[in-house]
Amino acid sequence: MNGVPDPRVPGGDIAAAWQRRRESLPLISPLRKKSLQLLVVGTGLAGSSAAATLAEQGYRVKVLSFHDSPRRAHSVAAQGGINAARSVAVDGDSVSRLFADTLRGGDFRAREAGCHRLAEISSSIIDTCVAQGVPFAREYGGTLATRSFGGSLVSRTFYARGQTGQQLLYGAYQALMRQVELGGIELLTRRDLLDLIIVDGVARGVVCRNLLSGELEAHTADAVLLASGGYSNVYFLSTNALKSNASAIWQAHRKGALFANPCFTQIHPTCIPSGDAYQSKLTLMSESLRNDGRVWLPLALGDHRQPSEIPAEERDYFLERQYPAYGNMVPRDVASRRARELCNAGQGVGPGNRSVYLDLQDAIERQGKDVIAARYGNLLQMYERISGDDPFTTPMRIYPAPHYTMGGLWVDYHLMSSVPGLFVLGEANYSEHGANRLGASALMQGLADGYFIAPATVTAWLAGNPTPSIPSDHPACLEALAAVNKRIERLLKVKGSQPVDGFHRQLGHLMIDCCGISRNAQGLRDGLAELETLQQRFEADVCVSAERVGPNPELEKALRVDDFFALAKLMLLDALAREESCGAHFREEHQTPDGEARRDDQHFAHIAAWEHGNDGKPIRHVEELAFTALQPSTRSYR
Ligand SMILES: Cc1cc2nc3c(=O)[nH]c(=O)nc-3n(C[C@H](O)[C@H](O)[C@H](O)COP(=O)(O)OP(=O)(O)OC[C@H]3O[C@@H](n4cnc5c(N)ncnc54)[C@H](O)[C@@H]3O)c2cc1C
């Protein structure tokens, strides 16, 4: 591969760039669309919205998901809201402000044309969802209600209580199922993507394993869209659904798709702390709670009094103290770092001093319990069920946890990866969030990709690149099937003594220690050495039951953890190579005297795009970033 392909970023006036580009894209007649087959992997917000829209346009669409129902995709868990620049709150919001917040929030490590397009499209997403019947919260007068999220000074987050993802997904699901009913979409559930099929350098299908029968299947298409979500579960404990994984994007990467900025991962500041060593998942407490919740710690070290016994003057509202402009609404990377620093210094509360308080008392006194319950009801119930404490009377205890991955497969402005014909949508791609995603912007991006961008750009690709259809017994399919078969045989033959989860847990500990909230060169190098040893032990001693026919959940996990090992190595290498701090990538060697990230625009104003070296040595390419509409400045929330 000769470096990074042309990212096809439009030149000229940024405000009209997407409109100009869209109007210049070739179209396909509705009649011809019926002869074209598309394959969409994933039924989260990005996949469902893309599949429904493309089928609505007339394409034949096959949709694959490992879940038993599209509604189980991890998007269903999104809580707090979705951003859009509609200025309903009359607080001066605008497309250019959302654009600027997104680019600045990502610490100038994203393409500005992409960020602008996202801000432009945001309002149409809300229109689409309202038309579908998504029950967004409303004001007394009937207008849509908004709240604030971190990293912005306006109120632009639309929400449906603490269930925004679920409600948006139901909207996209309805649209998807309408097309299933009409015959435009063939829905294949319980299928795990294990390889990408490439013919003459172009993505033409996938190999997947039927999780119920154990059979391997090859599915071919004229274009493939991956919308398989993020890879936070590389850390084992994360806020993601248990089965969220990196396999689809990792296998595409092995087949030639560049992987962009894998080390850009987000640690969310407000999660319920881990209870014990056997916990398998962490639960998020939505950032929206910081609209009304105040974050604090006792001023004195080792103060073990009940929070209600600690008077206001003996509390450290550390975010309000350190960041008077944004207070509790600083972006996630900043809030996470500050909380961890204080806990490491011994100021934390709870078991092992590993949490900080998120306190709703002032808001309850000011606005009343009913208002707070209406705004966050299900989140507070969830907290009480998990922790046993009532957040209406006792401050919640929270701690940072892995949550979102800004890194992902490199895509150009058309969302096409470096493998022609392979499009990547939603959290699976690396796109507009740079080094740090702002709260409530992931849903916006996934739906912008699925409802608006991919339908236009996939059509343009198909119009310009007619290809003969290929049968599922094409030599490339047989070759991919044989390779997957061999990989499965390898894992089944190990017959070791240690369960997959044990290896995954150890990998997670390693990654959070070496490549978590903060990183340094020595820790990353040590991490690479430890990773190699752990991976060798996994390959020699993993225990997978030998069932080839029928369900085999241990095999499913082993295949995913195998991919996580390979991805973890790339994350460590990427973090080591990026000798600067930016957004959520905090290299301890590169910080200002007051502990803020120090970017190096001269050497690192680029996207790192990694090629999978066939000898096992990844190759780092770069796509330089140019800024014309907004010049890089030091991110300051003080
Ligand atoms: C607890 C929580 C709360 C959040 N709250 C918010 C919020 O309030 N606002 C916001 O903007 N963002 C939020 N986010 C982030 C946001 O929810 C996600 O980034 C977004 O939903 C991802 O959508 P997606 O469509 O890209 O992927 P997903 O919803 O993860 O869907 C992935 C799909 O791919 C399929 N899949 C994956 N791998 C394979 C494979 N190998 N083979 C076959 N199928 C596969 C899965 O079955 C699934 O259908 C939150 C995230 C979490 C964890």
The ligand as a Tripos MOL2 file, in Angstrom:
@<TRIPOS>MOLECULE
LIG
   53    58     1     0     0
SMALL
NO_CHARGES

@<TRIPOS>ATOM
      1 C1        -23.7540    2.9930   28.4910 C.3       1 LIG1
      2 C2        -23.5450    3.8930   27.3150 C.ar      1 LIG1
      3 C3        -24.2600    5.0660   27.2040 C.ar      1 LIG1
      4 C4        -24.0820    5.9060   26.1020 C.ar      1 LIG1
      5 N1        -24.8120    7.0630   26.0290 N.ar      1 LIG1
      6 C5        -24.6430    7.8560   24.9510 C.ar      1 LIG1
      7 C6        -25.4100    9.0630   24.8190 C.ar      1 LIG1
      8 O1        -26.2220    9.4000   25.6670 O.2       1 LIG1
      9 N2        -25.2070    9.8220   23.7140 N.ar      1 LIG1
     10 C7        -24.3030    9.4950   22.7410 C.ar      1 LIG1
     11 O2        -24.1800   10.2250   21.7580 O.2       1 LIG1
     12 N3        -23.6020    8.3420   22.8380 N.ar      1 LIG1
     13 C8        -23.7420    7.5350   23.9010 C.ar      1 LIG1
     14 N4        -23.0060    6.3780   23.9830 N.ar      1 LIG1
     15 C9        -22.2020    5.9490   22.8340 C.3       1 LIG1
     16 C10       -23.1290    5.3380   21.7810 C.3       1 LIG1
     17 O3        -24.1480    4.6010   22.4100 O.3       1 LIG1
     18 C11       -22.3880    4.4130   20.8140 C.3       1 LIG1
     19 O4        -21.2360    5.0200   20.3370 O.3       1 LIG1
     20 C12       -23.2850    4.0860   19.6150 C.3       1 LIG1
     21 O5        -24.5490    3.6560   20.0370 O.3       1 LIG1
     22 C13       -22.6340    3.0310   18.7290 C.3       1 LIG1
     23 O6        -23.5480    2.7080   17.7140 O.3       1 LIG1
     24 P1        -23.1080    1.7960   16.5030 P.3       1 LIG1
     25 O7        -24.3020    1.6480   15.6430 O.co2     1 LIG1
     26 O8        -21.8780    2.3250   15.8990 O.co2     1 LIG1
     27 O9        -22.7240    0.3760   17.1660 O.3       1 LIG1
     28 P2        -23.5380   -0.6130   18.1340 P.3       1 LIG1
     29 O10       -24.7880   -0.0380   18.6550 O.co2     1 LIG1
     30 O11       -22.5220   -1.1050   19.1240 O.co2     1 LIG1
     31 O12       -23.9450   -1.8070   17.1990 O.3       1 LIG1
     32 C14       -23.0060   -2.7490   16.7390 C.3       1 LIG1
     33 C15       -23.7440   -3.7780   15.9070 C.3       1 LIG1
     34 O13       -22.7760   -4.5730   15.2250 O.3       1 LIG1
     35 C16       -23.0350   -5.9450   15.4210 C.3       1 LIG1
     36 N5        -21.7230   -6.6110   15.4340 N.ar      1 LIG1
     37 C17       -20.6000   -6.2480   16.0790 C.ar      1 LIG1
     38 N6        -19.6030   -7.0940   15.8020 N.ar      1 LIG1
     39 C18       -20.1060   -8.0120   14.9550 C.ar      1 LIG1
     40 C19       -19.5620   -9.1500   14.3300 C.ar      1 LIG1
     41 N7        -18.2930   -9.5140   14.4730 N.pl3     1 LIG1
     42 N8        -20.3920   -9.8940   13.5500 N.ar      1 LIG1
     43 C20       -21.6990   -9.5530   13.3600 C.ar      1 LIG1
     44 N9        -22.2540   -8.4680   13.9270 N.ar      1 LIG1
     45 C21       -21.4560   -7.7060   14.7130 C.ar      1 LIG1
     46 C22       -23.7750   -6.0460   16.7410 C.3       1 LIG1
     47 O14       -24.5820   -7.2000   16.7500 O.3       1 LIG1
     48 C23       -24.5970   -4.7490   16.7020 C.3       1 LIG1
     49 O15       -25.7900   -5.0060   15.9730 O.3       1 LIG1
     50 C24       -23.1610    5.5550   25.1000 C.ar      1 LIG1
     51 C25       -22.4280    4.3830   25.2120 C.ar      1 LIG1
     52 C26       -22.5940    3.5630   26.3280 C.ar      1 LIG1
     53 C27       -21.7430    2.3520   26.4590 C.3       1 LIG1
@<TRIPOS>BOND
     1     1     2 1
     2     2     3 ar
     3     2    52 ar
     4     3     4 ar
     5     4     5 ar
     6     4    50 ar
     7     5     6 ar
     8     6     7 ar
     9     6    13 1
    10     7     8 2
    11     7     9 ar
    12     9    10 ar
    13    10    11 2
    14    10    12 ar
    15    12    13 ar
    16    13    14 ar
    17    14    15 1
    18    14    50 ar
    19    15    16 1
    20    16    17 1
    21    16    18 1
    22    18    19 1
    23    18    20 1
    24    20    21 1
    25    20    22 1
    26    22    23 1
    27    23    24 1
    28    24    25 2
    29    24    26 1
    30    24    27 1
    31    27    28 1
    32    28    29 2
    33    28    30 1
    34    28    31 1
    35    31    32 1
    36    32    33 1
    37    33    34 1
    38    33    48 1
    39    34    35 1
    40    35    36 1
    41    35    46 1
    42    36    37 ar
    43    36    45 ar
    44    37    38 ar
    45    38    39 ar
    46    39    40 ar
    47    39    45 ar
    48    40    41 1
    49    40    42 ar
    50    42    43 ar
    51    43    44 ar
    52    44    45 ar
    53    46    47 1
    54    46    48 1
    55    48    49 1
    56    50    51 ar
    57    51    52 ar
    58    52    53 1
@<TRIPOS>SUBSTRUCTURE
     1 LIG1         1 GROUP 0 **** ****
